Amino acid sequence: MGAGKRRLALEKKDLGELCDRLRVELECDRIAFKEISKEFAELKEPFE
């Protein structure tokens, strides 16, 4: 029983790390998307 609980604890820790990494990646994507949107708006202005 002890080994199973220990493995579960490790899996939870790994999941936590994975979620943190995904959160960071999503935040980076969101910032990049804002930058691209801003550049696109600037490019579009002369044509409006």
Helices and strands as residue ranges (DSSP letters): H 2-44, G 45-47
